[in-house]
Amino acid sequence: MSCAIASYLLFAVPGYRLLAVELTSSNTKPVVQEFQSVELSCIIKSTVTPDPRIEWKKIRDGETSYVFFDNKMQGDFVTRAEILSRTSLVIKNTTRMDTATYRCEVAAPADTKTIDEINIQLTVQVKPMTPRCTVPKAVPVGKRASLHCHENEGYPKSTYSWYRNSEPLSPDSRSNAKLHNSSYTLNPSTGTLVFHAVHKGDTGRYSCIATNDAGFAKCEEQEMEVYDLNIGGIIGGVLVVLAVLVLITLGICCAYRRGYFANSKESGESYKTPAKPDGVNYIRTDDEGDFRHKSSFVI
């Protein structure tokens, strides 16, 4: 009977509600730029417990760690965080590593519902660093040319825009009357600018800007020259080289015919050992320096 009366009072009597701890927040998805301060709002909407227990946890990449526990800040938050208005958390000098989900937990033992929690998703934005740009110095007319622009420090991820002679290049070359002769593809997500077939009008100073919600950064201008390919000069050069090779070949042939490359013969006659007659022995002595013969007696 008492349970029925309690249920009737709970749902039928205006202003009567269950004694339970309940949390709310003024902003569950705060966004802040790097090195600035931010408040993570956690508000106790209702409770009858005079001194509820407050805890804050950080959840990043699937790992959970304490931020505020046992009425004390934990880890690197000791020197740069504090509790505000009993339950809210203030983080000073935020870094990109602070981007995470933060959970505010309140335990109220005197309430019927003793525990409640609320998640706050914090995003720390980081300005882009100066992008690294690569621009070819010289490209012949009609050839393909690729320009690249990239940086990996900014958060959220940067988008890219290209400029020629300080004028922006549209993502679609057909949308700009000044660029109707150009044929290129610009990818704002990757920062790649590709000319499919360059022409003389594509010559100029190129620069790139990386942009995100926190700011932008620009690389220095770099010159790209588009030059005519001198076909006649190339053919003439090849003919000159062939003519030189022919003359060298003819000169070598004439030299062979005139014997300049023949093996030289010894001018003096080579010494041949004379045939040894029967009964004669040749003996060389140190004093004579030559051979002399010695007669032998034949019996």
DRENVO-357209 format. One line per field, with one value per residue: residue number from 1; residue in three letters; x, y, z of N, C-alpha, C in turn. Coordinates in Angstrom, 1 decimal. Last residue first. Layout:
BEGIN
seq (NUM,...)
type (ALA,...)
nc1 (X,...)
nc2 (Y,...)
nc3 (Z,...)
cac1 (X,...)
cac2 (Y,...)
cac3 (Z,...)
cc1 (X,...)
cc2 (Y,...)
cc3 (Z,...)
This chain:
BEGIN
seq (299,298,297,296,295,294,293,292,291,290,289,288,287,286,285,284,283,282,281,280,279,278,277,276,275,274,273,272,271,270,269,268,267,266,265,264,263,262,261,260,259,258,257,256,255,254,253,252,251,250,249,248,247,246,245,244,243,242,241,240,239,238,237,236,235,234,233,232,231,230,229,228,227,226,225,224,223,222,221,220,219,218,217,216,215,214,213,212,211,210,209,208,207,206,205,204,203,202,201,200,199,198,197,196,195,194,193,192,191,190,189,188,187,186,185,184,183,182,181,180,179,178,177,176,175,174,173,172,171,170,169,168,167,166,165,164,163,162,161,160,159,158,157,156,155,154,153,152,151,150,149,148,147,146,145,144,143,142,141,140,139,138,137,136,135,134,133,132,131,130,129,128,127,126,125,124,123,122,121,120,119,118,117,116,115,114,113,112,111,110,109,108,107,106,105,104,103,102,101,100,99,98,97,96,95,94,93,92,91,90,89,88,87,86,85,84,83,82,81,80,79,78,77,76,75,74,73,72,71,70,69,68,67,66,65,64,63,62,61,60,59,58,57,56,55,54,53,52,51,50,49,48,47,46,45,44,43,42,41,40,39,38,37,36,35,34,33,32,31,30,29,28,27,26,25,24,23,22,21,20,19,18,17,16,15,14,13,12,11,10,9,8,7,6,5,4,3,2,1)
type (ILE,VAL,PHE,SER,SER,LYS,HIS,ARG,PHE,ASP,GLY,GLU,ASP,ASP,THR,ARG,ILE,TYR,ASN,VAL,GLY,ASP,PRO,LYS,ALA,PRO,THR,LYS,TYR,SER,GLU,GLY,SER,GLU,LYS,SER,ASN,ALA,PHE,TYR,GLY,ARG,ARG,TYR,ALA,CYS,CYS,ILE,GLY,LEU,THR,ILE,LEU,VAL,LEU,VAL,ALA,LEU,VAL,VAL,LEU,VAL,GLY,GLY,ILE,ILE,GLY,GLY,ILE,ASN,LEU,ASP,TYR,VAL,GLU,MET,GLU,GLN,GLU,GLU,CYS,LYS,ALA,PHE,GLY,ALA,ASP,ASN,THR,ALA,ILE,CYS,SER,TYR,ARG,GLY,THR,ASP,GLY,LYS,HIS,VAL,ALA,HIS,PHE,VAL,LEU,THR,GLY,THR,SER,PRO,ASN,LEU,THR,TYR,SER,SER,ASN,HIS,LEU,LYS,ALA,ASN,SER,ARG,SER,ASP,PRO,SER,LEU,PRO,GLU,SER,ASN,ARG,TYR,TRP,SER,TYR,THR,SER,LYS,PRO,TYR,GLY,GLU,ASN,GLU,HIS,CYS,HIS,LEU,SER,ALA,ARG,LYS,GLY,VAL,PRO,VAL,ALA,LYS,PRO,VAL,THR,CYS,ARG,PRO,THR,MET,PRO,LYS,VAL,GLN,VAL,THR,LEU,GLN,ILE,ASN,ILE,GLU,ASP,ILE,THR,LYS,THR,ASP,ALA,PRO,ALA,ALA,VAL,GLU,CYS,ARG,TYR,THR,ALA,THR,ASP,MET,ARG,THR,THR,ASN,LYS,ILE,VAL,LEU,SER,THR,ARG,SER,LEU,ILE,GLU,ALA,ARG,THR,VAL,PHE,ASP,GLY,GLN,MET,LYS,ASN,ASP,PHE,PHE,VAL,TYR,SER,THR,GLU,GLY,ASP,ARG,ILE,LYS,LYS,TRP,GLU,ILE,ARG,PRO,ASP,PRO,THR,VAL,THR,SER,LYS,ILE,ILE,CYS,SER,LEU,GLU,VAL,SER,GLN,PHE,GLU,GLN,VAL,VAL,PRO,LYS,THR,ASN,SER,SER,THR,LEU,GLU,VAL,ALA,LEU,LEU,ARG,TYR,GLY,PRO,VAL,ALA,PHE,LEU,LEU,TYR,SER,ALA,ILE,ALA,CYS,SER,MET)
nc1 (138.2,138.3,138.7,137.3,137.8,135.7,134.8,133.2,131.0,131.9,133.3,135.8,135.6,133.8,132.9,131.1,131.7,130.5,132.1,132.1,131.2,129.2,128.1,125.2,123.8,123.7,121.1,120.4,119.3,117.6,118.7,117.0,114.4,111.5,108.4,105.3,102.1,100.2,99.0,99.8,99.2,97.4,95.1,94.8,94.1,91.7,90.1,90.2,88.9,86.3,85.6,85.6,83.5,81.3,81.2,80.5,77.9,76.6,76.7,75.1,72.6,72.0,71.7,69.4,67.5,67.5,66.7,64.1,62.8,63.0,60.2,59.8,59.0,58.0,59.1,58.1,59.3,57.6,56.9,56.7,53.5,51.5,48.7,46.0,43.5,41.7,40.5,43.0,45.1,48.0,48.7,51.5,52.6,54.5,55.0,55.1,53.6,51.4,51.6,52.8,51.5,51.3,49.1,48.2,49.3,48.1,48.6,47.7,46.5,44.6,42.3,42.1,43.6,43.3,44.4,44.4,45.0,44.5,42.9,41.4,41.9,40.3,37.8,37.3,36.3,38.2,39.7,38.6,39.7,41.5,44.1,44.6,47.6,50.3,51.3,49.0,48.2,46.1,45.1,44.0,43.2,44.3,42.5,42.0,45.4,48.7,50.9,51.6,51.4,52.1,52.0,53.3,52.7,53.7,53.1,53.7,54.2,53.8,57.0,59.0,59.7,61.6,61.2,58.3,57.8,56.7,56.4,55.2,53.6,54.0,51.3,48.0,46.9,44.7,42.1,40.9,37.8,36.1,33.1,32.1,29.5,28.5,26.7,25.8,24.6,22.3,19.0,18.5,21.3,23.4,25.7,26.6,29.1,29.7,32.0,32.7,35.1,36.1,37.8,40.2,43.0,45.4,47.3,47.5,46.9,46.1,46.4,44.2,40.9,38.6,35.6,32.9,32.2,32.7,33.6,36.3,39.4,42.2,45.5,48.2,49.5,48.2,48.0,49.8,48.4,45.5,44.2,42.0,39.9,40.1,40.9,41.0,41.9,42.9,42.2,41.8,42.0,41.1,42.1,41.1,39.4,39.8,37.6,36.9,34.6,33.3,30.8,28.7,27.6,24.8,22.5,20.5,20.4,20.5,22.5,25.7,27.5,30.4,32.2,35.4,37.0,40.3,42.9,45.4,47.0,44.9,41.5,38.6,35.3,33.0,30.5,28.7,27.9,26.6,25.2,24.2,23.1,21.6,20.6,17.2,14.3,11.6,9.3,6.6,5.4,2.1,1.5,1.8,4.3,4.7,2.4,2.1,4.3,3.5,1.2,2.4,3.9,2.0,0.8)
nc2 (-39.8,-36.4,-33.8,-30.6,-27.2,-24.7,-21.3,-18.8,-16.0,-13.3,-12.4,-13.1,-13.5,-15.5,-17.6,-20.2,-22.6,-25.0,-27.7,-29.6,-32.0,-30.5,-27.1,-25.6,-22.8,-19.8,-18.1,-14.8,-11.7,-9.6,-6.5,-3.5,-2.5,-4.3,-2.7,-1.8,-2.5,0.3,2.8,3.9,3.0,4.0,2.8,3.9,6.5,6.2,5.4,7.6,9.5,8.3,8.7,11.5,12.0,10.8,12.4,14.8,14.2,13.6,16.2,17.6,16.3,17.1,19.8,19.9,18.8,20.9,23.1,22.2,22.2,23.6,24.0,26.9,26.7,28.0,28.1,29.0,30.1,30.3,32.0,30.1,29.1,30.0,29.1,29.8,28.7,26.9,25.6,25.8,25.9,26.7,28.0,28.4,29.9,30.7,32.8,31.5,30.1,29.5,30.5,28.5,25.4,21.9,19.7,19.3,20.2,19.8,20.1,19.0,19.0,17.3,18.9,20.3,19.6,20.7,20.3,22.1,23.9,27.2,29.0,30.1,31.8,33.9,32.9,30.1,27.6,25.8,25.0,24.6,25.8,28.8,30.4,33.8,35.6,35.8,34.2,31.9,29.7,27.2,25.8,23.1,22.2,20.3,18.8,20.9,20.9,20.8,19.3,18.7,20.0,20.5,20.6,20.3,20.1,18.7,18.8,17.5,19.6,21.8,23.2,22.0,23.7,24.4,23.9,22.6,23.0,22.1,23.2,22.7,25.2,26.1,24.5,25.5,25.5,23.3,22.9,20.5,19.5,17.4,16.3,15.0,13.1,12.5,10.6,9.6,7.7,7.1,7.6,8.6,10.0,9.8,9.5,10.4,11.0,11.9,12.5,13.5,12.7,13.8,12.8,15.0,17.0,17.3,17.3,20.0,21.8,24.7,26.4,24.8,23.7,23.3,21.7,21.8,21.6,24.0,26.1,24.3,22.8,23.1,22.7,22.7,21.0,18.6,17.4,15.3,13.6,15.1,16.9,15.7,14.3,11.8,13.2,14.2,12.5,9.2,7.6,5.1,4.6,5.0,7.5,8.7,10.1,11.1,12.0,13.3,13.2,14.0,13.1,15.6,16.7,16.4,15.1,15.6,17.1,18.4,19.2,20.1,20.4,21.0,22.2,23.0,25.8,26.5,28.6,28.0,26.3,25.9,26.8,24.8,23.8,21.6,20.0,20.6,23.1,23.1,20.0,18.0,15.3,14.3,12.1,12.0,11.5,12.1,14.8,16.9,18.8,17.3,13.9,11.7,10.4,10.3,9.6,7.0,5.8,5.9,4.4,1.9,1.5,1.2,-1.2)
nc3 (-84.0,-84.2,-82.0,-82.5,-82.1,-81.1,-81.7,-79.7,-79.2,-77.0,-74.9,-74.0,-71.3,-70.9,-73.7,-75.1,-77.6,-79.7,-81.3,-84.2,-85.4,-87.8,-87.1,-86.1,-87.5,-85.5,-84.1,-85.1,-84.2,-86.3,-87.6,-86.6,-86.4,-85.8,-86.8,-85.4,-86.5,-87.8,-87.7,-90.1,-92.6,-94.2,-93.3,-90.8,-91.5,-92.7,-90.5,-88.9,-90.6,-90.6,-87.9,-87.7,-89.5,-88.1,-85.8,-86.9,-87.8,-85.4,-84.3,-86.2,-85.8,-83.2,-83.6,-85.3,-83.5,-81.6,-83.1,-83.8,-81.2,-78.4,-76.4,-74.4,-70.8,-67.9,-64.6,-61.4,-58.2,-55.2,-52.0,-49.0,-47.5,-44.7,-42.6,-40.3,-37.9,-36.9,-38.9,-41.5,-44.4,-46.2,-49.4,-51.7,-54.8,-57.7,-60.3,-63.8,-66.6,-68.0,-70.6,-72.0,-70.6,-69.7,-69.2,-66.6,-63.5,-60.3,-56.9,-53.8,-51.3,-50.4,-50.5,-52.9,-55.8,-59.1,-62.3,-65.5,-68.1,-69.3,-70.6,-68.7,-66.7,-66.7,-66.1,-64.1,-64.3,-65.3,-63.2,-60.0,-57.8,-58.8,-57.3,-56.4,-57.0,-56.7,-58.8,-57.9,-55.1,-53.7,-50.6,-48.5,-45.1,-42.3,-39.6,-36.7,-36.5,-38.1,-38.9,-41.5,-44.9,-48.4,-51.8,-55.2,-58.6,-61.7,-65.2,-68.5,-71.5,-73.0,-72.7,-70.0,-66.9,-64.0,-61.3,-59.6,-56.1,-53.0,-49.7,-46.5,-44.5,-41.2,-39.4,-38.4,-34.9,-33.4,-31.0,-29.0,-27.8,-25.5,-24.5,-21.6,-20.0,-16.7,-14.1,-10.9,-8.1,-6.6,-6.3,-3.7,-1.8,-0.2,-1.9,-4.8,-7.0,-10.3,-12.9,-16.1,-18.5,-21.6,-24.5,-26.0,-26.3,-25.1,-27.0,-27.8,-24.7,-22.7,-20.4,-18.0,-17.5,-15.0,-14.3,-11.9,-9.1,-7.6,-9.1,-10.5,-10.0,-12.3,-13.9,-13.9,-12.1,-12.4,-14.8,-15.0,-12.2,-10.7,-7.9,-5.3,-4.2,-5.4,-8.6,-11.8,-13.8,-14.5,-17.7,-20.2,-23.7,-26.2,-26.9,-23.8,-21.2,-17.9,-15.2,-12.0,-9.2,-6.1,-3.7,-2.0,0.6,1.0,-1.1,-2.7,-6.0,-9.3,-11.0,-11.0,-13.9,-15.6,-18.3,-18.6,-19.9,-20.9,-22.2,-24.9,-26.3,-29.1,-28.8,-28.2,-27.7,-26.0,-25.8,-23.8,-21.8,-19.5,-18.2,-15.4,-13.2,-10.2,-7.6,-6.5,-5.2,-7.5,-6.8,-7.0,-8.6,-8.6,-8.3,-9.9,-9.6,-6.8,-5.6,-6.6,-5.4,-2.8,-2.8,-3.4,-1.1,0.8,0.0)
cac1 (139.1,137.5,139.3,137.3,137.8,136.7,134.6,134.4,131.3,131.2,132.0,135.6,136.6,133.5,133.8,131.2,131.8,130.6,131.4,132.4,132.5,129.6,128.6,126.4,123.8,124.1,122.2,120.0,120.4,117.6,118.4,118.2,115.3,112.8,109.4,106.6,103.1,100.8,98.7,100.2,100.1,98.7,95.5,95.1,95.4,92.9,90.3,90.8,90.3,87.1,85.7,86.5,84.8,81.7,81.5,81.8,79.0,76.8,77.3,76.5,73.3,72.2,72.7,70.7,67.8,67.9,68.0,65.1,63.0,63.5,61.2,59.5,59.9,57.6,59.2,58.1,59.2,58.6,56.7,57.3,54.9,51.8,50.2,46.5,44.4,42.6,39.6,42.0,44.1,47.3,48.3,50.4,52.7,53.5,55.4,54.8,54.8,51.5,50.9,53.6,51.7,51.6,49.9,48.2,49.0,48.7,48.2,48.4,47.4,46.0,42.5,42.3,43.0,43.7,43.5,45.0,44.4,45.1,43.9,40.7,42.6,41.7,38.1,38.0,35.5,37.2,40.3,38.2,39.8,40.2,43.8,44.1,46.1,49.5,51.5,50.0,48.2,47.3,44.8,45.1,42.9,44.3,43.3,41.7,44.2,47.4,50.8,50.9,51.8,51.6,51.9,52.8,53.1,53.0,53.8,52.9,54.5,53.1,55.6,58.8,59.0,61.4,61.8,59.4,57.4,57.6,55.9,56.4,53.6,54.3,52.6,48.9,47.2,46.1,42.5,41.9,38.6,37.0,34.1,32.4,30.7,28.2,27.9,25.4,25.7,23.5,20.0,18.0,20.2,22.1,25.2,25.8,28.6,29.3,31.3,32.5,33.9,36.3,36.5,39.8,41.8,44.2,47.2,46.8,47.8,45.8,47.5,44.9,42.3,39.2,37.0,33.5,32.3,32.4,32.2,35.6,38.0,41.6,44.0,47.5,50.0,48.4,47.0,50.3,49.3,46.4,44.5,43.3,40.0,40.4,40.5,40.7,42.3,42.3,43.1,41.1,42.6,40.6,42.6,41.8,39.4,40.1,38.4,37.0,35.8,33.5,32.2,28.9,29.0,25.5,23.7,20.2,20.9,19.7,21.2,24.8,26.7,29.7,31.1,34.6,36.2,38.9,42.2,44.4,47.6,46.0,42.7,39.5,36.4,33.8,31.5,29.2,28.5,26.3,26.4,23.9,24.1,21.4,21.6,18.3,15.5,12.5,10.2,7.2,6.5,3.1,1.5,0.6,3.8,5.8,2.9,1.1,4.2,4.8,1.1,1.4,4.6,2.8,0.0)
cac2 (-41.0,-37.6,-34.9,-31.9,-28.4,-25.6,-22.7,-19.3,-17.4,-13.9,-11.7,-12.8,-12.5,-14.2,-17.2,-18.7,-22.3,-23.6,-27.2,-28.3,-32.0,-31.7,-28.2,-26.2,-24.2,-20.6,-19.0,-16.2,-12.7,-10.4,-7.9,-4.4,-2.0,-3.9,-3.9,-1.4,-2.8,-1.0,2.0,4.6,2.2,4.5,2.5,2.5,6.2,6.6,4.5,6.4,9.7,8.4,7.3,10.7,12.5,10.3,10.9,14.7,14.6,12.6,15.1,18.0,16.2,15.7,19.3,20.4,18.1,19.5,23.1,22.5,20.9,23.9,23.0,26.2,27.1,27.1,28.6,27.9,30.4,29.7,31.8,31.1,28.9,30.1,29.3,29.4,29.7,27.6,26.4,25.1,26.6,25.7,28.4,27.6,29.7,29.9,32.6,32.5,30.6,29.0,31.3,29.6,26.3,23.3,20.1,18.1,20.7,19.1,20.9,18.7,20.1,16.8,18.0,21.0,18.9,21.1,19.7,21.6,22.6,26.3,28.2,29.3,30.5,34.2,33.3,31.4,28.6,26.3,25.9,24.2,24.4,28.1,29.4,32.4,35.5,36.3,35.7,32.2,31.1,27.6,26.6,23.8,22.2,21.5,18.6,19.8,20.1,21.4,19.7,17.6,20.1,19.6,21.4,19.7,20.9,18.5,19.4,17.5,18.5,20.6,23.4,22.4,22.6,24.6,25.2,22.4,23.5,21.7,23.3,22.4,24.0,26.5,25.0,24.8,26.2,23.6,23.2,21.5,19.6,18.6,16.1,16.3,13.2,13.2,11.0,10.1,8.0,7.6,7.3,7.3,10.1,10.1,8.3,11.0,10.0,12.4,11.5,14.0,12.2,13.9,12.8,13.8,16.6,17.4,16.1,19.0,21.3,23.4,26.1,26.0,23.3,24.3,21.5,22.0,20.4,22.7,26.0,25.5,22.6,23.3,22.5,23.5,22.4,19.2,18.4,16.7,13.6,13.9,16.8,16.2,15.8,12.0,12.0,14.7,13.9,10.1,8.0,6.0,4.5,3.8,6.3,9.0,8.9,11.4,11.1,13.6,12.6,14.4,12.9,14.4,16.7,17.7,14.7,15.9,16.1,18.0,19.8,19.2,21.1,19.9,22.4,21.8,25.2,26.1,27.9,28.8,27.2,25.4,26.8,25.8,23.9,22.8,19.9,19.2,22.9,24.2,20.8,18.7,16.2,14.5,13.0,11.4,12.1,11.2,14.0,15.8,19.2,18.2,15.2,12.4,10.7,10.5,10.9,8.0,5.9,6.6,5.8,2.5,1.6,2.4,0.0)
cac3 (-84.2,-84.5,-82.8,-81.7,-82.9,-80.7,-81.8,-80.5,-79.3,-78.1,-75.1,-75.4,-71.8,-70.4,-72.6,-74.9,-76.2,-79.4,-80.2,-83.6,-84.8,-87.1,-87.9,-85.5,-87.4,-86.7,-83.8,-85.2,-84.1,-85.1,-87.8,-86.7,-87.5,-85.3,-86.8,-85.9,-85.5,-87.9,-86.6,-88.8,-91.7,-94.4,-94.7,-90.9,-90.7,-93.5,-91.6,-88.4,-90.2,-91.9,-88.5,-86.9,-89.8,-89.5,-85.7,-86.2,-88.8,-86.4,-83.6,-86.0,-87.1,-83.5,-82.7,-85.7,-84.7,-81.2,-82.5,-84.8,-82.0,-79.7,-76.8,-75.7,-72.0,-69.0,-65.9,-62.4,-59.7,-56.0,-53.5,-49.8,-47.9,-46.1,-42.8,-41.6,-38.5,-35.9,-38.1,-40.7,-43.6,-45.5,-48.0,-51.2,-53.3,-57.1,-58.9,-62.7,-66.0,-66.7,-69.6,-71.6,-71.7,-69.4,-70.3,-67.5,-64.8,-61.4,-58.1,-55.0,-51.6,-50.4,-49.4,-51.7,-54.8,-57.7,-61.3,-64.3,-67.8,-68.4,-71.4,-69.7,-66.7,-66.9,-67.5,-64.2,-63.7,-66.2,-64.1,-61.3,-57.9,-58.5,-58.4,-56.1,-57.3,-55.6,-58.8,-58.9,-55.7,-54.5,-51.8,-49.2,-46.5,-43.1,-40.8,-37.6,-36.2,-37.8,-37.5,-40.7,-43.5,-47.3,-50.6,-53.9,-57.5,-60.4,-64.1,-67.2,-70.6,-73.4,-73.2,-71.4,-67.6,-65.5,-61.7,-60.6,-57.4,-54.1,-51.1,-47.4,-45.4,-42.6,-39.5,-39.3,-36.2,-33.6,-32.3,-29.0,-29.0,-25.7,-25.6,-22.2,-20.9,-18.0,-14.9,-12.2,-9.0,-5.9,-7.3,-4.1,-2.8,0.4,-1.1,-3.8,-6.2,-9.0,-12.1,-14.7,-17.8,-20.2,-23.8,-25.5,-27.1,-24.3,-26.3,-28.7,-25.8,-23.3,-21.3,-18.5,-17.9,-15.8,-14.5,-13.2,-9.9,-6.9,-8.7,-10.4,-9.9,-11.0,-13.8,-14.9,-12.2,-11.0,-14.5,-15.4,-13.4,-10.9,-9.3,-5.8,-4.0,-4.0,-7.8,-10.4,-13.8,-13.6,-16.6,-19.2,-22.3,-25.5,-27.6,-25.0,-22.0,-19.3,-15.9,-13.4,-9.9,-7.5,-4.2,-2.9,0.2,1.3,-0.4,-1.3,-5.0,-8.1,-11.1,-10.2,-13.0,-15.0,-17.4,-18.8,-18.8,-21.3,-21.1,-24.2,-25.3,-28.3,-29.5,-27.7,-28.6,-26.1,-26.9,-23.8,-23.1,-20.3,-18.6,-16.6,-13.7,-11.6,-8.2,-7.2,-4.7,-6.9,-7.7,-6.2,-7.8,-9.2,-7.5,-10.0,-10.9,-7.7,-5.3,-6.9,-6.9,-3.2,-2.5,-4.3,-2.4,0.9,0.0)
cc1 (138.4,138.4,138.4,138.0,137.9,136.7,135.9,134.2,132.6,131.5,131.3,134.3,136.3,134.4,133.5,132.0,131.9,130.7,131.6,131.5,132.9,131.0,129.1,126.9,125.1,124.0,122.5,121.2,119.9,118.6,118.5,117.8,116.5,113.7,110.8,107.5,104.5,101.8,99.2,99.9,100.5,99.7,97.0,95.7,95.8,94.2,91.5,91.1,90.9,88.6,86.5,86.7,85.9,83.1,81.9,82.2,80.4,77.9,77.6,77.3,74.8,73.0,73.0,71.9,69.2,68.3,68.4,66.5,64.1,63.8,61.7,60.6,59.5,58.3,58.8,58.1,59.1,58.3,57.9,57.0,55.4,53.3,50.5,48.0,44.9,43.4,40.5,41.3,43.3,46.4,47.6,50.0,51.4,53.7,54.3,55.3,54.4,52.7,50.9,52.9,52.4,51.8,50.2,49.1,49.2,48.3,48.9,47.8,48.2,47.0,44.0,42.6,43.2,42.9,44.1,43.9,45.1,44.3,44.6,41.7,42.1,42.5,39.6,38.3,36.1,36.3,39.3,38.7,39.4,40.4,42.5,43.8,45.7,48.0,50.5,50.1,49.3,47.1,46.1,44.5,43.9,43.8,43.2,42.6,43.1,46.3,49.4,50.8,51.0,52.2,51.3,52.9,52.5,53.6,53.0,53.8,53.7,53.3,55.0,57.3,58.8,60.7,61.5,59.9,58.6,57.1,57.0,55.9,54.9,54.4,52.9,50.3,48.1,46.3,44.0,42.4,39.6,37.8,34.9,33.4,30.8,29.6,27.5,26.7,25.1,24.6,21.3,18.8,19.7,21.0,23.8,25.1,27.9,28.6,31.0,31.6,33.8,35.0,36.8,38.4,41.4,42.9,46.0,46.5,46.9,46.8,47.3,46.0,43.0,40.6,37.5,35.0,32.9,32.6,31.8,34.1,37.3,40.1,43.5,46.0,49.2,48.7,47.2,49.2,49.7,47.3,45.5,43.4,41.3,40.6,40.9,40.2,42.1,42.8,42.4,42.1,42.0,41.2,42.3,42.4,39.9,40.1,38.6,38.0,35.7,34.7,32.3,30.4,29.3,26.9,24.5,21.4,20.5,20.5,20.3,23.4,25.8,28.9,30.5,33.4,35.3,38.3,40.8,43.7,46.7,46.6,43.9,40.8,37.3,34.9,32.3,30.3,29.2,26.9,25.9,25.2,23.6,22.4,21.5,19.3,16.7,13.8,11.1,8.1,7.1,4.2,2.6,0.6,2.6,5.3,4.0,1.7,3.2,4.8,2.3,1.2,3.7,3.6,0.9)
cc2 (-42.0,-38.7,-36.0,-32.9,-29.6,-26.9,-23.5,-20.8,-17.7,-15.4,-12.3,-12.1,-12.2,-13.1,-15.8,-18.5,-20.8,-23.4,-25.8,-28.0,-30.6,-31.6,-29.4,-27.3,-24.7,-22.0,-19.8,-17.1,-14.1,-11.4,-8.7,-5.8,-3.0,-3.6,-3.4,-2.6,-2.5,-1.2,0.6,3.7,2.9,3.9,3.0,2.2,4.8,6.3,4.9,5.4,8.5,8.6,7.3,9.3,11.7,10.8,10.4,13.2,14.4,12.9,14.0,16.8,16.6,15.5,17.9,19.9,18.5,18.7,21.7,22.4,21.1,22.6,23.2,25.2,26.3,27.6,27.6,28.5,29.1,29.9,31.1,30.9,30.0,29.8,29.2,29.7,29.2,28.7,27.3,26.1,25.5,26.3,27.2,28.1,29.0,29.8,31.9,32.0,31.6,29.4,30.8,30.5,27.6,24.1,21.6,18.4,19.6,19.8,20.3,19.5,19.9,17.9,17.5,20.1,19.6,20.3,20.1,21.0,22.0,25.0,27.1,28.5,29.6,32.9,33.5,31.7,30.0,27.4,26.5,25.3,23.8,26.6,28.7,31.6,34.0,36.3,36.4,33.7,31.2,29.0,27.1,24.6,23.2,21.2,19.8,19.8,21.1,20.4,20.2,18.0,19.1,20.1,20.6,20.7,20.4,19.4,19.2,18.1,18.6,19.4,22.0,22.4,23.0,23.4,25.5,23.8,23.3,22.2,22.9,22.3,23.9,25.3,25.4,25.4,25.4,24.3,23.7,21.7,20.8,18.5,17.4,16.0,14.5,13.3,11.7,10.6,8.6,8.0,7.9,6.8,8.7,10.1,8.5,9.9,10.7,11.3,12.0,13.0,12.8,13.5,12.8,13.9,15.2,17.1,16.1,17.7,20.3,23.1,24.8,25.5,24.6,23.8,22.6,22.0,20.6,21.5,24.5,25.3,24.0,23.1,22.7,23.2,23.3,20.7,19.1,17.8,15.0,14.2,15.7,16.0,16.3,13.4,12.2,13.5,14.5,11.5,9.0,6.3,5.5,3.6,5.0,7.8,9.3,10.1,11.5,12.5,13.1,13.7,13.2,14.3,15.5,17.8,16.0,15.6,16.6,17.0,19.5,19.9,20.1,20.5,21.1,21.8,24.1,25.6,27.6,27.9,28.1,26.6,26.5,25.7,25.0,22.7,21.2,19.0,21.5,24.0,21.9,19.5,16.8,15.6,13.1,12.4,11.4,11.8,13.1,15.0,18.1,18.6,16.1,13.8,11.6,11.0,11.3,9.4,6.9,6.8,6.5,4.0,2.3,2.6,1.3)
cc3 (-85.1,-84.8,-83.0,-82.6,-82.0,-81.5,-81.4,-80.6,-80.0,-78.1,-76.3,-75.7,-73.3,-71.0,-72.2,-73.6,-76.0,-78.0,-79.9,-82.5,-84.2,-86.5,-87.1,-86.4,-86.9,-86.4,-85.0,-84.9,-84.2,-85.2,-86.5,-87.0,-87.7,-86.5,-86.3,-85.8,-86.1,-86.9,-86.7,-87.6,-90.4,-93.4,-94.8,-92.3,-90.8,-92.8,-92.5,-89.5,-89.7,-91.6,-89.7,-87.5,-89.0,-89.8,-87.0,-86.1,-88.1,-87.4,-84.6,-85.3,-87.0,-84.8,-83.0,-84.9,-85.3,-82.4,-82.1,-84.3,-83.1,-80.5,-78.2,-75.9,-73.2,-70.2,-66.9,-63.8,-60.5,-57.4,-54.2,-51.3,-48.8,-46.4,-44.3,-41.6,-39.9,-36.6,-37.1,-39.8,-42.8,-44.5,-47.4,-49.7,-52.9,-55.5,-58.2,-61.4,-64.9,-66.0,-68.2,-70.5,-71.1,-70.7,-70.2,-68.7,-65.8,-62.7,-59.3,-56.2,-52.9,-50.7,-49.3,-50.4,-53.4,-56.7,-59.9,-63.3,-66.6,-68.2,-70.6,-70.5,-67.8,-67.1,-67.7,-65.6,-63.7,-65.7,-65.0,-62.3,-59.3,-58.6,-58.0,-57.4,-57.1,-55.9,-57.9,-59.0,-56.8,-55.1,-52.4,-50.4,-47.2,-44.5,-41.7,-38.8,-36.0,-37.4,-37.1,-39.2,-42.6,-45.9,-49.5,-52.7,-56.3,-59.4,-62.8,-66.1,-69.3,-72.4,-73.5,-71.7,-69.1,-66.1,-63.2,-61.1,-58.4,-55.4,-52.0,-48.8,-46.2,-43.5,-41.0,-39.2,-37.1,-34.9,-32.4,-30.4,-28.9,-27.0,-25.9,-23.3,-21.6,-18.7,-16.2,-12.8,-10.3,-6.8,-6.9,-5.3,-3.2,-0.6,-0.5,-3.0,-5.0,-8.2,-10.7,-14.0,-16.4,-19.5,-22.3,-25.0,-26.7,-25.0,-25.4,-28.0,-26.6,-24.4,-22.0,-19.5,-18.5,-16.1,-15.4,-13.2,-11.3,-7.8,-8.3,-10.1,-9.7,-11.1,-12.4,-15.0,-13.2,-11.1,-13.1,-15.2,-13.7,-12.2,-9.5,-7.3,-4.4,-3.6,-6.3,-9.6,-12.4,-13.9,-15.8,-18.1,-21.4,-24.1,-26.8,-25.6,-23.4,-20.1,-17.3,-14.0,-11.4,-8.0,-5.7,-3.3,-0.8,0.7,-0.2,-0.5,-3.6,-7.3,-9.9,-10.3,-12.3,-13.8,-16.9,-17.8,-19.3,-20.0,-21.6,-23.1,-24.6,-27.5,-28.6,-28.6,-28.2,-27.1,-27.0,-24.9,-23.1,-21.7,-19.5,-17.0,-15.0,-12.1,-9.7,-7.7,-5.4,-6.4,-6.8,-7.2,-7.0,-8.2,-8.2,-9.3,-11.0,-9.1,-6.3,-6.7,-7.3,-4.7,-2.9,-4.1,-3.4,-0.4,0.0)
